[in-house]
């Protein structure tokens, strides 16, 4: 009799697990884990100009941002891009997507009377090919989207340099489970840690209990990477042949923009700014990007000069602006909008809270101009 009851219990558990897997695989794809919350204590020795504590909160939609307002009068924007849009080292309230949302809520202009929401699915190191895959995966869950804001291209340049700037561009390969931490492609097993029942229980606890994951010493790798560049044995000052990389960027960026427009969203292509100036020897110690090799994975002793990197970044922005004009998207160039100093950037590409506030305000101005326009989709705010 005991064996019979044990068999029945195992069969019931198996049926529940099968049902849980069906539920889990019908949830749709999410670029960020819904309801995830974390609090990071930054390494103050390496990042003294940034907040000591950084909060990252993901809403139910899988976006870094606040809860989606309820009601029919909703204006909704989505930010997609790489690390400079992700703002990983900035507190939730200091990111430029949040600054944009706050600015539009304070001075809505043509959006007056509507609830305003700006969410972000930006992720570090993702090229336009990966961002296009990401957008294609999550868009089916969006009943409506008014505006997609792209802040991309720099990751394509950085990733290509890390590969050694090959004549033939190799597409970035990001596993489906890395691109969509929650989605129908999740792998399940029969060990306790791989059961769908456990995953669903964790999701329910995350939604109801709102636990906070805490980490300390975040950003320490930035200091290590800065020292690695300072000790570089080789600096490459010759511009590599970049046509293949730029063609690949163009194809994938066009796919990204076309997907959003097919979904009914307007697209604002924002040209990502970078810190370009004559650096003092002390300022050079704060820079770490553009290596040949991945600094987060191992030693790098060869780097491209900033002259080379800036020219490639300029070309990447030009490609995106040209695609935008050809498909009828809007454009915004921010190179002249952000002061070129270390009060607004904390390294080559990433913004401080002051820089993020400037970017948020400038994009908010562009959004108000777009909403006030006649609706001519070929208009440009460059």
C-alpha positions in Angstrom: 0.0 0.0 0.0 2.8 2.4 0.8 4.4 1.7 -2.5 1.1 2.4 -4.3 0.7 5.7 -2.6 4.3 6.6 -3.4 3.7 5.7 -7.0 0.6 7.9 -7.1 2.5 10.8 -5.5 5.3 10.5 -8.0 2.8 10.4 -10.9 0.9 13.4 -9.5 4.2 15.3 -9.2 5.2 14.4 -12.7 1.8 15.7 -14.0 2.2 18.9 -12.1 5.7 19.3 -13.5 4.5 18.8 -17.0 1.7 21.3 -16.5 4.2 23.8 -15.0 6.4 23.4 -18.1 3.5 24.2 -20.3 2.7 27.3 -18.3 6.3 28.4 -18.3 6.7 28.0 -22.0 3.6 30.1 -22.7 4.9 33.1 -20.8 6.5 34.9 -23.8 10.1 36.1 -24.1 11.5 38.7 -21.7 14.9 40.5 -22.2 15.2 41.0 -18.4 13.9 38.9 -15.6 10.5 40.4 -14.5 10.3 41.7 -11.0 14.0 41.3 -10.4 15.5 43.8 -7.9 19.1 44.3 -7.0 21.2 46.7 -5.0 24.9 47.2 -5.8 27.5 48.9 -3.7 30.0 50.4 -6.1 33.8 50.2 -5.6 34.4 53.8 -4.3 38.1 53.6 -5.0 37.5 53.0 -8.7 34.4 55.0 -9.2 34.5 57.9 -6.8 32.3 60.2 -9.0 29.3 57.8 -9.1 26.7 57.0 -6.4 27.8 54.7 -3.7 24.7 52.5 -4.1 22.9 51.6 -7.3 19.4 50.2 -7.5 18.2 48.2 -10.5 14.5 47.3 -10.6 12.8 45.4 -13.4 9.0 45.8 -13.9 6.5 43.1 -14.8 7.1 43.7 -18.5 10.8 42.7 -18.2 12.0 46.4 -18.6 14.2 48.4 -16.3 11.7 51.0 -15.2 8.6 51.6 -13.2 5.3 49.7 -13.3 3.3 50.2 -16.4 0.6 52.8 -15.8 -3.0 51.5 -16.1 -5.5 53.1 -18.4 -6.2 53.7 -22.1 -4.4 57.1 -22.3 -0.9 55.6 -22.2 2.1 56.8 -24.2 4.7 54.1 -24.1 8.4 54.2 -25.2 11.0 51.5 -25.2 14.8 52.0 -25.1 17.1 49.5 -26.7 20.8 49.5 -27.0 24.1 48.6 -25.3 25.8 49.5 -22.1 25.6 53.2 -22.5 21.8 52.9 -22.5 21.7 50.2 -19.9 23.4 52.6 -17.4 24.5 49.6 -15.2 26.6 51.8 -12.9 23.9 54.4 -12.4 21.0 54.2 -9.9 17.5 53.7 -11.3 16.6 57.3 -10.8 19.9 58.5 -12.4 19.6 56.6 -15.7 18.9 58.7 -18.8 15.7 56.6 -19.7 14.3 57.5 -16.3 15.4 61.2 -16.7 13.6 61.2 -20.1 10.4 59.8 -18.5 10.6 62.3 -15.6 11.2 65.2 -18.0 8.2 64.2 -20.1 6.0 63.7 -17.0 7.0 67.2 -15.7 6.6 69.0 -19.0 4.5 66.7 -21.2 3.9 69.3 -24.0 1.9 67.5 -26.7 1.6 64.5 -24.5 -0.4 66.3 -21.9 -3.3 64.3 -20.5 -1.6 60.9 -21.2 0.2 58.6 -18.8 3.9 58.4 -19.8 6.0 55.3 -19.5 9.6 54.7 -20.6 11.1 51.3 -20.1 14.5 50.0 -21.1 15.7 46.6 -22.3 19.3 47.8 -23.0 22.0 45.3 -22.3 25.8 45.6 -22.2 27.9 44.3 -25.1 24.9 43.5 -27.4 25.5 44.3 -31.1 22.7 45.4 -33.5 22.3 41.8 -34.6 21.6 40.6 -31.0 19.4 43.7 -30.4 17.3 42.9 -33.5 16.9 39.3 -32.2 15.9 40.6 -28.8 13.3 43.0 -30.2 11.8 40.4 -32.5 11.4 38.1 -29.5 9.7 40.6 -27.1 7.6 42.7 -29.5 4.8 40.1 -29.7 4.0 40.8 -26.1 3.5 44.5 -26.7 0.0 45.3 -27.5 1.0 48.8 -28.5 4.2 50.8 -28.5 4.4 54.5 -29.4 8.1 55.0 -29.8 11.3 52.8 -29.9 14.4 54.7 -29.0 17.6 53.1 -30.3 21.0 54.0 -28.6 23.2 51.5 -30.4 26.2 50.9 -32.6 29.1 51.3 -30.2 28.9 47.7 -29.2 29.3 46.6 -32.8 32.5 48.7 -33.0 33.9 47.4 -29.7 33.0 43.8 -30.4 34.7 44.0 -33.8 37.9 45.5 -32.3 37.9 42.8 -29.7 38.0 40.2 -32.5 41.1 42.0 -33.9 39.1 44.0 -36.6 38.9 41.1 -39.1 38.2 41.9 -42.8 35.1 39.6 -42.6 32.8 40.5 -39.8 31.8 37.6 -37.6 28.3 37.8 -36.2 27.8 37.9 -32.5 26.5 34.6 -31.1 24.4 35.0 -28.0 22.6 31.8 -26.8 18.8 32.1 -26.7 18.8 31.6 -23.0 21.2 34.5 -22.4 19.2 36.8 -24.6 15.9 35.8 -23.0 16.4 34.8 -19.4 12.6 34.1 -19.2 10.9 32.5 -22.2 9.7 29.4 -24.0 13.2 28.2 -24.7 14.1 27.6 -21.0 15.6 24.2 -20.4 14.1 22.0 -17.7 15.2 18.8 -16.1 14.2 16.4 -13.3 16.7 17.5 -10.6 15.3 19.8 -7.9 17.1 22.9 -9.3 15.9 22.4 -12.9 12.2 21.8 -12.3 9.7 24.1 -13.9 7.7 24.0 -10.6 10.7 25.5 -8.8 11.1 28.2 -11.5 7.4 29.2 -11.2 7.7 29.3 -7.4 10.7 31.6 -7.7 8.9 33.9 -10.1 5.9 34.0 -7.8 8.1 34.8 -4.8 9.9 37.5 -6.8 6.6 39.1 -7.7 5.0 38.9 -4.3 7.9 39.3 -1.9 10.1 41.6 -4.0 13.5 40.3 -2.6 16.6 42.3 -3.3 19.8 40.8 -4.4 22.8 42.7 -2.9 26.3 42.8 -4.3 29.4 44.7 -3.1 32.5 46.0 -4.8 30.7 46.4 -8.2 32.8 48.2 -10.7 36.2 47.0 -9.5 36.8 45.5 -12.9 36.7 48.9 -14.4 39.8 49.9 -12.4 41.5 46.7 -13.5 40.7 47.4 -17.1 42.0 51.0 -16.8 45.3 49.8 -15.5 45.5 47.2 -18.3 45.1 49.8 -21.0 47.6 52.1 -19.2 50.1 49.2 -19.4 49.5 48.4 -23.0 52.5 47.3 -25.0 51.0 48.2 -28.4 48.7 51.0 -29.6 47.3 50.6 -33.1 46.9 54.0 -34.8 46.0 52.7 -38.3 42.4 52.7 -39.3 41.4 49.1 -40.1 39.2 48.2 -43.1 35.8 48.4 -41.7 33.4 48.0 -44.6 32.3 44.5 -43.8 31.6 45.4 -40.2 29.6 48.5 -41.2 27.6 46.5 -43.8 26.7 44.0 -41.2 25.8 46.7 -38.8 23.6 48.3 -41.5 21.8 45.1 -42.3 21.0 44.3 -38.7 20.1 47.8 -37.7 17.7 48.0 -40.6 16.1 44.8 -39.4 15.8 46.2 -35.9 14.1 49.5 -37.1 11.9 47.7 -39.6 10.5 45.4 -36.9 9.5 48.2 -34.7 7.9 50.2 -37.5 6.0 47.1 -38.6 4.7 46.8 -35.1 3.3 50.4 -35.4 5.9 52.2 -33.4 7.7 55.4 -34.5 11.5 55.0 -34.2 13.9 57.6 -32.8 17.5 56.8 -33.7 19.8 58.4 -31.2 23.4 58.7 -32.2 25.3 57.7 -29.1 27.9 60.3 -27.9 31.4 59.5 -26.7 34.0 61.4 -24.8 36.2 63.0 -27.5 38.8 65.6 -26.4 42.6 66.0 -25.9 43.2 64.0 -22.7 45.8 64.8 -20.1 48.0 62.0 -18.9 45.9 61.8 -15.7 42.7 61.6 -17.7 44.2 58.8 -19.9 44.3 56.7 -16.8 40.4 56.8 -16.6 39.9 55.2 -20.1 39.9 51.5 -20.8 37.9 50.7 -24.0 38.9 49.6 -27.5 41.2 46.7 -26.8 42.0 43.8 -29.2 40.7 41.1 -26.9 38.1 41.0 -24.2 39.3 42.7 -21.0 36.6 41.1 -18.9 37.9 37.6 -19.9 41.6 37.9 -19.7 44.7 40.1 -20.2 44.8 42.5 -23.1 48.0 44.3 -24.2 47.0 45.7 -27.5 44.6 48.6 -28.0 43.4 50.9 -30.7 44.1 54.6 -30.3 41.2 56.9 -29.5 41.6 58.6 -32.9 40.9 55.3 -34.6 38.0 54.4 -32.2 36.3 57.7 -32.6 36.4 57.6 -36.4 34.8 54.1 -36.3 32.2 55.3 -33.9 31.4 58.2 -36.1 31.0 55.9 -39.1 28.7 53.6 -37.1 26.5 56.6 -36.2 26.4 57.7 -39.9 25.3 54.3 -41.0 22.4 54.3 -38.5 21.3 57.8 -39.5 21.4 56.8 -43.2 19.2 53.8 -42.5 16.8 55.9 -40.5 16.4 58.4 -43.4 15.9 55.5 -45.8 13.1 53.9 -43.8 11.5 57.0 -42.5 12.6 57.0 -38.9 13.6 60.0 -36.9 17.2 60.9 -35.9 18.9 62.8 -33.1 22.7 63.4 -32.9 23.9 64.0 -29.3 27.6 64.7 -30.0 27.2 68.4 -29.5 24.7 68.1 -26.7 26.8 66.5 -23.9 29.8 68.5 -22.5 33.1 66.7 -23.3 34.4 66.3 -19.7 34.6 63.9 -16.9 31.7 65.4 -15.0 29.4 64.0 -17.7 31.4 60.9 -18.7 33.2 58.5 -16.3 35.1 56.8 -19.1 35.2 56.7 -22.9 31.5 55.9 -23.5 29.5 55.9 -20.3 27.6 58.7 -18.6 27.7 60.0 -15.1 24.3 61.1 -13.5 25.0 64.6 -14.8 25.6 63.3 -18.3 22.5 61.1 -18.2 20.4 64.1 -17.1 21.6 66.0 -20.2 20.8 63.1 -22.5 17.4 62.5 -21.0 16.5 66.2 -21.3 17.6 66.4 -24.9 15.8 63.3 -26.0 12.7 64.6 -24.2 12.9 67.8 -26.2 13.1 65.7 -29.4 10.1 63.6 -28.4 8.0 66.7 -27.8 9.0 68.1 -31.2 8.1 64.8 -32.8 4.7 64.6 -31.1 4.0 68.2 -32.0 4.9 67.7 -35.7 2.5 67.1 -38.4 3.2 63.3 -38.3 5.5 63.4 -41.3 7.6 60.3 -40.6 10.4 61.5 -42.8 11.1 64.5 -40.6 14.5 64.6 -38.9 15.5 66.2 -35.6 19.2 66.0 -36.3 
